[in-house]
């Protein structure tokens, strides 16, 4: 816990999460065919996810991804923790890339355009 607090206090955090730092709990009652519903327990709290997924070659594609935090976990999850989570999930499922495909825009700049986020596996420090 001391290392976690120290790393959050510094401007450049080197703290990473490993597959062993997270627990993925599938909700069998809410999971059907290609739709997965799960709770992911992390050092920063729990997040709940739901998405349509496909796994091909070494890429996990998530369509229509919904992420939320349970009421008991307050405060934002944050971009840095999202990256840590992606690194740990990639390690846990032995995949090289996670691709998140958003819904097509209906209004605003570029209607019809889809937001796509790609996270590639990084080489993490030993430990």
The first five atom37 places (N, CA, C, CB, O) and aatype in JSON, in Angstrom:
{
  "aatype": [20, 20, 20, 20, 20, 20, 20, 20, 20, 20, 20, 20, 20, 20, 20, 20, 20, 20, 20, 20, 20, 20, 20, 20, 20, 20, 20, 20, 20, 20, 20, 20, 20, 20, 20, 20, 20, 20, 20, 20, 20, 20, 20, 20, 20, 20, 20, 20, 20, 20, 20, 20, 20, 20, 20, 20, 20, 20, 20, 20, 20, 20, 20, 20, 20, 20, 20, 20, 20, 20, 20, 20, 20, 20, 20, 20, 20, 20, 20, 20, 20, 20, 20, 20, 20, 20, 20, 20, 20, 20, 20, 20, 20, 20, 20, 20, 20, 20, 20, 20, 20, 20, 20, 20, 20, 20, 20, 20, 20, 20, 20, 20, 20, 20, 20, 20, 20, 20, 20, 20, 20, 20, 20, 20, 20, 20, 20],
  "atom_mask": [
    [1, 1, 1, 1, 1],
    [1, 1, 1, 1, 1],
    [1, 1, 1, 1, 1],
    [1, 1, 1, 1, 1],
    [1, 1, 1, 1, 1],
    [1, 1, 1, 1, 1],
    [1, 1, 1, 1, 1],
    [1, 1, 1, 1, 1],
    [1, 1, 1, 1, 1],
    [1, 1, 1, 1, 1],
    [1, 1, 1, 1, 1],
    [1, 1, 1, 1, 1],
    [1, 1, 1, 1, 1],
    [1, 1, 1, 1, 1],
    [1, 1, 1, 1, 1],
    [1, 1, 1, 1, 1],
    [1, 1, 1, 1, 1],
    [1, 1, 1, 1, 1],
    [1, 1, 1, 1, 1],
    [1, 1, 1, 1, 1],
    [1, 1, 1, 1, 1],
    [1, 1, 1, 1, 1],
    [1, 1, 1, 1, 1],
    [1, 1, 1, 1, 1],
    [1, 1, 1, 1, 1],
    [1, 1, 1, 1, 1],
    [1, 1, 1, 1, 1],
    [1, 1, 1, 1, 1],
    [1, 1, 1, 1, 1],
    [1, 1, 1, 1, 1],
    [1, 1, 1, 1, 1],
    [1, 1, 1, 1, 1],
    [1, 1, 1, 1, 1],
    [1, 1, 1, 1, 1],
    [1, 1, 1, 1, 1],
    [1, 1, 1, 1, 1],
    [1, 1, 1, 1, 1],
    [1, 1, 1, 1, 1],
    [1, 1, 1, 1, 1],
    [1, 1, 1, 1, 1],
    [1, 1, 1, 1, 1],
    [1, 1, 1, 1, 1],
    [1, 1, 1, 1, 1],
    [1, 1, 1, 1, 1],
    [1, 1, 1, 1, 1],
    [1, 1, 1, 1, 1],
    [1, 1, 1, 1, 1],
    [1, 1, 1, 1, 1],
    [1, 1, 1, 1, 1],
    [1, 1, 1, 1, 1],
    [1, 1, 1, 1, 1],
    [1, 1, 1, 1, 1],
    [1, 1, 1, 1, 1],
    [1, 1, 1, 1, 1],
    [1, 1, 1, 1, 1],
    [1, 1, 1, 1, 1],
    [1, 1, 1, 1, 1],
    [1, 1, 1, 1, 1],
    [1, 1, 1, 1, 1],
    [1, 1, 1, 1, 1],
    [1, 1, 1, 1, 1],
    [1, 1, 1, 1, 1],
    [1, 1, 1, 1, 1],
    [1, 1, 1, 1, 1],
    [1, 1, 1, 1, 1],
    [1, 1, 1, 1, 1],
    [1, 1, 1, 1, 1],
    [1, 1, 1, 1, 1],
    [1, 1, 1, 1, 1],
    [1, 1, 1, 1, 1],
    [1, 1, 1, 1, 1],
    [1, 1, 1, 1, 1],
    [1, 1, 1, 1, 1],
    [1, 1, 1, 1, 1],
    [1, 1, 1, 1, 1],
    [1, 1, 1, 1, 1],
    [1, 1, 1, 1, 1],
    [1, 1, 1, 1, 1],
    [1, 1, 1, 1, 1],
    [1, 1, 1, 1, 1],
    [1, 1, 1, 1, 1],
    [1, 1, 1, 1, 1],
    [1, 1, 1, 1, 1],
    [1, 1, 1, 1, 1],
    [1, 1, 1, 1, 1],
    [1, 1, 1, 1, 1],
    [1, 1, 1, 1, 1],
    [1, 1, 1, 1, 1],
    [1, 1, 1, 1, 1],
    [1, 1, 1, 1, 1],
    [1, 1, 1, 1, 1],
    [1, 1, 1, 1, 1],
    [1, 1, 1, 1, 1],
    [1, 1, 1, 1, 1],
    [1, 1, 1, 1, 1],
    [1, 1, 1, 1, 1],
    [1, 1, 1, 1, 1],
    [1, 1, 1, 1, 1],
    [1, 1, 1, 1, 1],
    [1, 1, 1, 1, 1],
    [1, 1, 1, 1, 1],
    [1, 1, 1, 1, 1],
    [1, 1, 1, 1, 1],
    [1, 1, 1, 1, 1],
    [1, 1, 1, 1, 1],
    [1, 1, 1, 1, 1],
    [1, 1, 1, 1, 1],
    [1, 1, 1, 1, 1],
    [1, 1, 1, 1, 1],
    [1, 1, 1, 1, 1],
    [1, 1, 1, 1, 1],
    [1, 1, 1, 1, 1],
    [1, 1, 1, 1, 1],
    [1, 1, 1, 1, 1],
    [1, 1, 1, 1, 1],
    [1, 1, 1, 1, 1],
    [1, 1, 1, 1, 1],
    [1, 1, 1, 1, 1],
    [1, 1, 1, 1, 1],
    [1, 1, 1, 1, 1],
    [1, 1, 1, 1, 1],
    [1, 1, 1, 1, 1],
    [1, 1, 1, 1, 1],
    [1, 1, 1, 1, 1],
    [1, 1, 1, 1, 1],
    [1, 1, 1, 1, 1],
    [1, 1, 1, 1, 1]
  ],
  "atom_positions": [
    [[0.82, -1.19, 0.0], [0.0, 0.0, 0.0], [0.87, 1.25, 0.0], [-0.94, 0.0, 1.2], [0.51, 2.26, -0.62]],
    [[2.01, 1.21, 0.69], [2.9, 2.37, 0.73], [3.39, 2.72, -0.66], [4.08, 2.1, 1.65], [3.44, 3.9, -1.02]],
    [[3.75, 1.7, -1.46], [4.24, 1.97, -2.81], [3.16, 2.62, -3.65], [4.72, 0.67, -3.49], [3.43, 3.55, -4.41]],
    [[1.93, 2.15, -3.54], [0.82, 2.7, -4.3], [0.65, 4.18, -3.98], [-0.49, 1.94, -4.01], [0.52, 5.0, -4.89]],
    [[0.65, 4.53, -2.7], [0.48, 5.93, -2.3], [1.66, 6.78, -2.76], [0.32, 6.04, -0.79], [1.48, 7.92, -3.2]],
    [[2.86, 6.23, -2.67], [4.04, 6.96, -3.12], [3.97, 7.23, -4.61], [5.32, 6.17, -2.79], [4.26, 8.34, -5.05]],
    [[3.57, 6.23, -5.4], [3.49, 6.4, -6.85], [2.41, 7.4, -7.24], [3.23, 5.07, -7.52], [2.59, 8.18, -8.17]],
    [[1.28, 7.39, -6.53], [0.24, 8.37, -6.84], [0.71, 9.78, -6.52], [-1.04, 8.06, -6.07], [0.28, 10.74, -7.16]],
    [[1.58, 9.9, -5.54], [2.05, 11.22, -5.14], [3.07, 11.79, -6.12], [2.66, 11.16, -3.76], [3.25, 13.01, -6.19]],
    [[3.74, 10.93, -6.88], [4.75, 11.43, -7.82], [4.1, 11.85, -9.14], [5.82, 10.37, -8.07], [3.0, 11.41, -9.46]],
    [[4.78, 12.68, -9.88], [4.25, 13.15, -11.16], [4.28, 12.05, -12.21], [5.05, 14.36, -11.65], [3.39, 11.98, -13.06]],
    [[5.29, 11.2, -12.17], [5.41, 10.13, -13.15], [5.33, 8.81, -12.41], [6.75, 10.25, -13.96], [6.28, 8.4, -11.73]],
    [[4.18, 8.14, -12.54], [3.98, 6.88, -11.84], [4.56, 5.72, -12.65], [2.48, 6.65, -11.58], [4.38, 5.63, -13.87]],
    [[5.25, 4.84, -11.96], [5.78, 3.64, -12.6], [5.01, 2.42, -12.13], [7.28, 3.48, -12.32], [5.33, 1.3, -12.54]],
    [[4.01, 2.6, -11.28], [3.24, 1.49, -10.74], [2.38, 0.88, -11.83], [2.38, 1.95, -9.55], [1.64, 1.59, -12.52]],
    [[2.46, -0.43, -12.0], [1.64, -1.13, -12.99], [0.87, -2.24, -12.3], [2.52, -1.69, -14.15], [1.25, -2.7, -11.22]],
    [[-0.2, -2.66, -12.94], [-0.96, -3.8, -12.43], [-0.62, -5.01, -13.28], [-2.49, -3.51, -12.45], [-0.4, -4.91, -14.49]],
    [[-0.57, -6.15, -12.65], [-0.37, -7.43, -13.31], [-1.68, -8.18, -13.31], [0.75, -8.25, -12.6], [-2.64, -7.79, -12.64]],
    [[-1.72, -9.26, -14.07], [-2.93, -10.09, -14.11], [-3.3, -10.55, -12.71], [-2.72, -11.32, -15.04], [-4.48, -10.68, -12.39]],
    [[-2.31, -10.8, -11.86], [-2.57, -11.27, -10.5], [-3.16, -10.18, -9.6], [-1.3, -11.79, -9.88], [-3.65, -10.48, -8.51]],
    [[-3.13, -8.92, -10.05], [-3.67, -7.81, -9.27], [-5.16, -7.58, -9.51], [-2.91, -6.54, -9.59], [-5.79, -6.81, -8.79]],
    [[-5.72, -8.23, -10.52], [-7.14, -8.04, -10.84], [-7.87, -9.37, -10.78], [-7.3, -7.4, -12.24], [-7.28, -10.43, -10.91]],
    [[-9.17, -9.28, -10.58], [-10.03, -10.46, -10.61], [-11.2, -10.14, -11.54], [-10.54, -10.86, -9.18], [-11.89, -9.14, -11.36]],
    [[-11.42, -11.0, -12.52], [-12.53, -10.83, -13.45], [-13.6, -11.86, -13.08], [-12.06, -11.01, -14.95], [-13.37, -13.06, -13.11]],
    [[-14.79, -11.34, -12.72], [-15.89, -12.2, -12.31], [-17.01, -12.06, -13.33], [-16.39, -11.85, -10.86], [-17.67, -11.02, -13.39]],
    [[-17.24, -13.12, -14.13], [-18.3, -13.09, -15.12], [-19.66, -13.27, -14.45], [-18.09, -14.19, -16.17], [-19.8, -14.09, -13.55]],
    [[-20.64, -12.5, -14.89], [-22.01, -12.62, -14.4], [-22.74, -13.55, -15.36], [-22.72, -11.21, -14.3], [-23.23, -13.1, -16.4]],
    [[-22.82, -14.81, -15.02], [-23.43, -15.81, -15.91], [-24.88, -15.51, -16.24], [-23.33, -17.18, -15.29], [-25.34, -15.82, -17.34]],
    [[-25.62, -14.92, -15.31], [-27.03, -14.61, -15.55], [-27.21, -13.51, -16.59], [-27.7, -14.19, -14.25], [-28.23, -13.47, -17.27]],
    [[-26.23, -12.63, -16.71], [-26.33, -11.49, -17.64], [-25.47, -11.67, -18.88], [-25.94, -10.22, -16.93], [-25.45, -10.79, -19.74]],
    [[-24.75, -12.79, -19.0], [-23.88, -13.06, -20.14], [-24.58, -14.01, -21.1], [-22.52, -13.64, -19.68], [-25.1, -15.05, -20.69]],
    [[-24.59, -13.64, -22.4], [-25.3, -14.46, -23.38], [-24.61, -14.34, -24.73], [-26.79, -14.03, -23.48], [-24.39, -13.24, -25.22]],
    [[-24.28, -15.47, -25.33], [-23.6, -15.51, -26.63], [-22.38, -14.6, -26.63], [-24.55, -15.12, -27.75], [-21.44, -14.83, -25.87]],
    [[-22.41, -13.58, -27.47], [-21.23, -12.71, -27.59], [-21.3, -11.51, -26.65], [-21.08, -12.23, -29.01], [-20.4, -10.66, -26.68]],
    [[-22.32, -11.41, -25.81], [-22.42, -10.32, -24.84], [-21.85, -10.82, -23.51], [-23.91, -9.83, -24.67], [-22.27, -11.85, -22.99]],
    [[-20.9, -10.08, -22.99], [-20.31, -10.46, -21.7], [-20.6, -9.35, -20.69], [-18.76, -10.7, -21.84], [-20.53, -8.17, -21.01]],
    [[-20.94, -9.77, -19.48], [-21.15, -8.87, -18.36], [-20.24, -9.35, -17.24], [-22.66, -8.82, -17.9], [-20.24, -10.54, -16.9]],
    [[-19.46, -8.44, -16.67], [-18.49, -8.85, -15.66], [-18.2, -7.73, -14.68], [-17.19, -9.31, -16.32], [-18.39, -6.55, -14.98]],
    [[-17.75, -8.12, -13.51], [-17.18, -7.19, -12.54], [-15.67, -7.42, -12.58], [-17.77, -7.41, -11.08], [-15.21, -8.56, -12.58]],
    [[-14.93, -6.34, -12.6], [-13.47, -6.45, -12.57], [-12.99, -5.74, -11.31], [-12.79, -5.83, -13.86], [-13.17, -4.53, -11.15]],
    [[-12.4, -6.52, -10.41], [-11.9, -5.99, -9.14], [-10.44, -5.61, -9.33], [-12.07, -7.04, -7.98], [-9.62, -6.44, -9.73]],
    [[-10.12, -4.35, -9.05], [-8.77, -3.82, -9.24], [-8.28, -3.2, -7.94], [-8.75, -2.77, -10.39], [-9.06, -3.03, -7.01]],
    [[-6.99, -2.86, -7.85], [-6.5, -2.15, -6.67], [-7.18, -0.79, -6.46], [-5.0, -1.96, -6.79], [-7.15, -0.27, -5.34]],
    [[-7.78, -0.22, -7.51], [-8.45, 1.09, -7.39], [-9.96, 0.95, -7.21], [-8.16, 1.93, -8.62], [-10.68, 1.95, -7.26]],
    [[-10.44, -0.26, -6.99], [-11.87, -0.48, -6.82], [-12.43, -1.36, -7.92], [-12.62, 0.85, -6.78], [-11.69, -1.85, -8.78]],
    [[-13.72, -1.55, -7.89], [-14.4, -2.43, -8.83], [-15.02, -1.62, -9.96], [-15.48, -3.26, -8.12], [-15.52, -0.52, -9.74]],
    [[-15.0, -2.18, -11.17], [-15.76, -1.61, -12.27], [-16.65, -2.71, -12.83], [-14.83, -1.01, -13.37], [-16.3, -3.89, -12.8]],
    [[-17.79, -2.31, -13.34], [-18.71, -3.24, -13.98], [-18.68, -2.96, -15.47], [-20.17, -3.11, -13.4], [-18.72, -1.8, -15.88]],
    [[-18.6, -4.01, -16.3], [-18.56, -3.82, -17.74], [-19.6, -4.69, -18.43], [-17.16, -4.14, -18.28], [-20.01, -5.73, -17.91]],
    [[-20.02, -4.24, -19.59], [-20.89, -5.03, -20.46], [-20.52, -4.65, -21.89], [-22.43, -4.78, -20.17], [-20.39, -3.47, -22.21]],
    [[-20.34, -5.66, -22.74], [-19.99, -5.39, -24.14], [-20.23, -6.63, -24.98], [-18.53, -4.94, -24.25], [-20.25, -7.76, -24.48]],
    [[-20.39, -6.39, -26.26], [-20.36, -7.46, -27.23], [-18.88, -7.65, -27.56], [-21.23, -7.14, -28.53], [-18.17, -6.68, -27.79]],
    [[-18.42, -8.9, -27.58], [-16.99, -9.1, -27.79], [-16.72, -10.12, -28.88], [-16.32, -9.53, -26.49], [-17.56, -10.98, -29.19]],
    [[-15.54, -10.01, -29.45], [-15.04, -10.99, -30.41], [-13.55, -11.14, -30.16], [-15.34, -10.56, -31.91], [-12.85, -10.16, -29.93]],
    [[-13.07, -12.36, -30.21], [-11.65, -12.63, -30.03], [-11.16, -13.33, -31.28], [-11.37, -13.49, -28.76], [-11.55, -14.46, -31.56]],
    [[-10.28, -12.65, -32.03], [-9.72, -13.26, -33.23], [-8.22, -13.0, -33.26], [-10.41, -12.7, -34.52], [-7.76, -11.9, -32.94]],
    [[-7.49, -14.01, -33.65], [-6.03, -13.96, -33.63], [-5.6, -13.52, -32.22], [-5.46, -12.98, -34.73], [-5.83, -14.24, -31.26]],
    [[-4.99, -12.37, -32.11], [-4.54, -11.86, -30.81], [-5.19, -10.54, -30.45], [-3.04, -11.7, -30.8], [-4.61, -9.74, -29.71]],
    [[-6.41, -10.3, -30.96], [-7.1, -9.04, -30.71], [-8.46, -9.31, -30.07], [-7.26, -8.23, -32.0], [-9.26, -10.1, -30.59]],
    [[-8.73, -8.65, -28.95], [-10.03, -8.68, -28.32], [-10.75, -7.41, -28.74], [-9.93, -8.79, -26.75], [-10.28, -6.31, -28.46]],
    [[-11.9, -7.56, -29.43], [-12.69, -6.41, -29.87], [-13.92, -6.3, -29.0], [-13.07, -6.53, -31.37], [-14.66, -7.27, -28.83]],
    [[-14.15, -5.11, -28.46], [-15.32, -4.83, -27.63], [-16.2, -3.81, -28.35], [-14.9, -4.31, -26.22], [-15.75, -2.7, -28.64]],
    [[-17.43, -4.19, -28.62], [-18.4, -3.3, -29.26], [-19.44, -2.89, -28.22], [-19.08, -3.98, -30.48], [-19.88, -3.71, -27.42]],
    [[-19.83, -1.62, -28.24], [-20.86, -1.14, -27.33], [-20.47, -1.3, -25.87], [-22.14, -1.87, -27.58], [-21.29, -1.69, -25.05]],
    [[-19.22, -1.01, -25.55], [-18.71, -1.19, -24.19], [-19.37, -0.19, -23.24], [-17.19, -1.02, -24.17], [-19.38, 1.01, -23.48]],
    [[-19.92, -0.72, -22.16], [-20.46, 0.1, -21.07], [-19.6, -0.16, -19.84], [-21.98, -0.23, -20.78], [-19.33, -1.31, -19.49]],
    [[-19.15, 0.91, -19.2], [-18.34, 0.8, -17.99], [-18.98, 1.66, -16.92], [-16.85, 1.23, -18.25], [-19.35, 2.81, -17.16]],
    [[-19.11, 1.1, -15.73], [-19.59, 1.91, -14.61], [-18.97, 1.4, -13.33], [-21.13, 1.89, -14.51], [-18.48, 0.27, -13.25]],
    [[-19.01, 2.26, -12.33], [-18.52, 1.88, -11.01], [-19.72, 1.68, -10.1], [-17.55, 2.96, -10.44], [-20.69, 2.44, -10.17]],
    [[-19.67, 0.66, -9.25], [-20.76, 0.47, -8.3], [-20.87, 1.67, -7.36], [-20.55, -0.83, -7.49], [-19.9, 2.4, -7.17]],
    [[-22.03, 1.86, -6.78], [-22.27, 3.0, -5.9], [-21.29, 3.05, -4.73], [-23.69, 2.96, -5.36], [-20.95, 4.13, -4.25]],
    [[-20.83, 1.88, -4.27], [-19.9, 1.86, -3.12], [-18.52, 2.41, -3.46], [-19.76, 0.44, -2.61], [-17.8, 2.85, -2.57]],
    [[-18.14, 2.39, -4.73], [-16.84, 2.93, -5.16], [-17.05, 4.35, -5.66], [-16.18, 2.03, -6.26], [-17.64, 4.55, -6.73]],
    [[-16.58, 5.31, -4.92], [-16.78, 6.71, -5.3], [-15.56, 7.25, -6.01], [-17.1, 7.57, -4.07], [-14.47, 6.68, -5.89]],
    [[-15.73, 8.31, -6.73], [-14.63, 8.96, -7.42], [-14.39, 8.37, -8.79], [-13.37, 8.87, -6.6], [-14.82, 7.25, -9.07]],
    [[-13.71, 9.11, -9.64], [-13.44, 8.64, -11.0], [-12.41, 7.51, -11.01], [-12.96, 9.79, -11.89], [-11.53, 7.45, -10.15]],
    [[-12.54, 6.62, -11.99], [-11.57, 5.54, -12.16], [-10.3, 6.1, -12.78], [-12.16, 4.41, -13.04], [-9.2, 5.71, -12.38]],
    [[-10.43, 7.0, -13.75], [-9.28, 7.7, -14.31], [-8.61, 7.0, -15.48], [-8.3, 7.92, -13.27], [-8.66, 5.78, -15.61]],
    [[-7.99, 7.82, -16.31], [-7.31, 7.33, -17.52], [-6.1, 6.46, -17.19], [-6.89, 8.5, -18.38], [-5.87, 5.44, -17.85]],
    [[-5.33, 6.83, -16.18], [-4.14, 6.05, -15.82], [-4.55, 4.66, -15.33], [-3.32, 6.77, -14.73], [-3.91, 3.66, -15.67]],
    [[-5.61, 4.59, -14.53], [-6.07, 3.28, -14.05], [-6.67, 2.46, -15.18], [-7.1, 3.45, -12.93], [-6.56, 1.24, -15.18]],
    [[-7.31, 3.11, -16.16], [-7.83, 2.39, -17.32], [-6.67, 1.73, -18.07], [-8.61, 3.35, -18.25], [-6.78, 0.58, -18.49]],
    [[-5.57, 2.46, -18.24], [-4.41, 1.9, -18.94], [-3.83, 0.73, -18.15], [-3.33, 2.98, -19.17], [-3.45, -0.29, -18.72]],
    [[-3.75, 0.89, -16.82], [-3.26, -0.2, -15.97], [-4.16, -1.43, -16.1], [-3.17, 0.25, -14.5], [-3.68, -2.56, -16.16]],
    [[-5.47, -1.19, -16.13], [-6.43, -2.28, -16.27], [-6.25, -3.0, -17.61], [-7.87, -1.75, -16.14], [-6.25, -4.23, -17.66]],
    [[-6.1, -2.24, -18.69], [-5.9, -2.83, -20.01], [-4.64, -3.69, -20.01], [-5.8, -1.74, -21.09], [-4.66, -4.81, -20.54]],
    [[-3.55, -3.19, -19.44], [-2.31, -3.98, -19.39], [-2.53, -5.3, -18.65], [-1.19, -3.17, -18.7], [-2.06, -6.34, -19.1]],
    [[-3.23, -5.26, -17.52], [-3.46, -6.46, -16.74], [-4.38, -7.44, -17.47], [-4.06, -6.11, -15.37], [-4.15, -8.64, -17.43]],
    [[-5.42, -6.93, -18.14], [-6.34, -7.79, -18.89], [-5.6, -8.44, -20.06], [-7.57, -6.99, -19.4], [-5.76, -9.64, -20.3]],
    [[-4.79, -7.67, -20.79], [-4.02, -8.24, -21.9], [-3.13, -9.37, -21.41], [-3.18, -7.15, -22.58], [-3.0, -10.4, -22.07]],
    [[-2.51, -9.18, -20.26], [-1.67, -10.24, -19.69], [-2.53, -11.43, -19.28], [-0.87, -9.7, -18.48], [-2.15, -12.58, -19.54]],
    [[-3.67, -11.18, -18.65], [-4.51, -12.27, -18.14], [-5.06, -13.14, -19.25], [-5.66, -11.69, -17.33], [-5.14, -14.36, -19.1]],
    [[-5.45, -12.54, -20.38], [-6.03, -13.32, -21.47], [-5.02, -13.64, -22.56], [-7.21, -12.58, -22.08], [-5.37, -14.23, -23.58]],
    [[-3.76, -13.26, -22.34], [-2.66, -13.52, -23.28], [-3.02, -13.04, -24.68], [-2.33, -15.02, -23.31], [-3.02, -13.81, -25.64]],
    [[-3.32, -11.76, -24.77], [-3.72, -11.12, -26.02], [-2.77, -9.96, -26.29], [-5.2, -10.63, -25.95], [-2.14, -9.44, -25.37]],
    [[-2.67, -9.54, -27.55], [-1.76, -8.45, -27.91], [-2.43, -7.09, -28.03], [-1.07, -8.78, -29.18], [-1.76, -6.06, -27.98]],
    [[-3.76, -7.08, -28.21], [-4.44, -5.81, -28.44], [-5.89, -5.89, -27.99], [-4.37, -5.42, -29.93], [-6.55, -6.91, -28.13]],
    [[-6.37, -4.78, -27.43], [-7.79, -4.6, -27.15], [-8.25, -3.44, -28.02], [-8.08, -4.33, -25.61], [-7.65, -2.36, -28.03]],
    [[-9.33, -3.68, -28.74], [-9.91, -2.68, -29.64], [-11.33, -2.39, -29.16], [-9.9, -3.18, -31.15], [-12.16, -3.29, -29.08]],
    [[-11.61, -1.13, -28.85], [-12.93, -0.72, -28.39], [-13.57, 0.1, -29.49], [-12.85, 0.1, -27.05], [-13.04, 1.14, -29.88]],
    [[-14.7, -0.38, -30.0], [-15.4, 0.3, -31.1], [-16.68, 0.92, -30.56], [-15.72, -0.7, -32.25], [-17.57, 0.24, -30.06]],
    [[-16.75, 2.24, -30.68], [-17.93, 2.97, -30.22], [-19.03, 2.93, -31.26], [-17.57, 4.4, -29.89], [-18.84, 2.48, -32.39]],
    [[-20.19, 3.42, -30.87], [-21.33, 3.5, -31.79], [-21.1, 4.64, -32.77], [-22.66, 3.7, -31.01], [-20.41, 5.6, -32.44]],
    [[-21.68, 4.56, -33.97], [-21.55, 5.66, -34.93], [-22.18, 6.95, -34.37], [-22.22, 5.29, -36.28], [-23.24, 6.91, -33.74]],
    [[-21.52, 8.07, -34.62], [-22.05, 9.37, -34.19], [-23.33, 9.66, -34.97], [-21.0, 10.51, -34.39], [-23.41, 9.39, -36.17]],
    [[-24.3, 10.22, -34.29], [-25.55, 10.58, -34.97], [-25.65, 12.07, -35.21], [-26.74, 10.12, -34.17], [-26.39, 12.52, -36.08]],
    [[-24.9, 12.86, -34.43], [-24.92, 14.32, -34.58], [-23.51, 14.85, -34.4], [-25.9, 14.99, -33.56], [-22.56, 14.1, -34.19]],
    [[-23.39, 16.16, -34.49], [-22.11, 16.81, -34.22], [-21.13, 16.66, -35.36], [-21.5, 16.25, -32.96], [-21.51, 16.43, -36.51]],
    [[-19.85, 16.78, -35.02], [-18.79, 16.7, -36.02], [-18.65, 15.27, -36.51], [-17.46, 17.22, -35.45], [-18.41, 14.35, -35.73]],
    [[-18.79, 15.08, -37.81], [-18.59, 13.77, -38.41], [-19.67, 12.75, -38.11], [-17.29, 13.22, -37.95], [-19.36, 11.65, -37.65]],
    [[-20.95, 13.07, -38.36], [-21.99, 12.06, -38.16], [-21.68, 10.8, -38.96], [-23.38, 12.62, -38.56], [-21.21, 10.87, -40.09]],
    [[-21.94, 9.66, -38.35], [-21.65, 8.38, -39.0], [-20.27, 7.83, -38.67], [-21.78, 8.52, -40.47], [-20.0, 6.64, -38.88]],
    [[-19.39, 8.69, -38.15], [-18.03, 8.25, -37.81], [-18.05, 7.48, -36.49], [-17.07, 9.47, -37.71], [-18.79, 7.83, -35.57]],
    [[-17.25, 6.43, -36.4], [-17.14, 5.62, -35.18], [-15.83, 5.93, -34.47], [-17.23, 4.12, -35.5], [-14.78, 6.04, -35.09]],
    [[-15.92, 6.07, -33.16], [-14.72, 6.24, -32.34], [-14.13, 4.85, -32.09], [-15.05, 6.97, -30.99], [-14.84, 3.95, -31.64]],
    [[-12.85, 4.68, -32.37], [-12.18, 3.4, -32.12], [-10.94, 3.67, -31.26], [-11.79, 2.69, -33.47], [-10.1, 4.49, -31.61]],
    [[-10.85, 2.96, -30.15], [-9.69, 3.06, -29.27], [-8.92, 1.75, -29.36], [-10.1, 3.37, -27.79], [-9.51, 0.67, -29.3]],
    [[-7.61, 1.84, -29.51], [-6.77, 0.65, -29.57], [-5.74, 0.72, -28.46], [-6.07, 0.51, -30.96], [-5.07, 1.73, -28.26]],
    [[-5.63, -0.38, -27.75], [-4.62, -0.51, -26.7], [-3.77, -1.72, -27.04], [-5.27, -0.64, -25.26], [-4.28, -2.84, -27.11]],
    [[-2.48, -1.5, -27.25], [-1.57, -2.6, -27.58], [-0.79, -2.99, -26.34], [-0.61, -2.2, -28.72], [-0.54, -2.18, -25.45]],
    [[-0.42, -4.25, -26.31], [0.36, -4.78, -25.19], [1.69, -4.05, -25.12], [0.57, -6.3, -25.33], [2.37, -3.85, -26.13]],
    [[2.04, -3.67, -23.91], [3.32, -3.01, -23.69], [4.26, -3.97, -22.97], [3.15, -1.7, -22.87], [3.82, -4.89, -22.28]],
    [[5.55, -3.74, -23.14], [6.53, -4.5, -22.38], [6.64, -3.84, -21.03], [7.93, -4.57, -23.1], [7.07, -2.69, -20.93]],
    [[6.26, -4.56, -19.98], [6.25, -3.98, -18.63], [7.5, -4.38, -17.87], [5.0, -4.43, -17.85], [8.1, -5.42, -18.14]],
    [[7.89, -3.54, -16.91], [9.05, -3.9, -16.09], [8.78, -5.15, -15.29], [9.43, -2.75, -15.16], [7.65, -5.43, -14.91]],
    [[9.85, -5.9, -15.04], [9.7, -7.14, -14.25], [9.25, -6.8, -12.84], [11.04, -7.94, -14.22], [9.58, -5.74, -12.3]],
    [[8.51, -7.7, -12.26], [8.12, -7.47, -10.86], [6.75, -7.82, -10.67], [8.34, -6.08, -10.42], [6.23, -7.7, -9.57]]
  ]
}
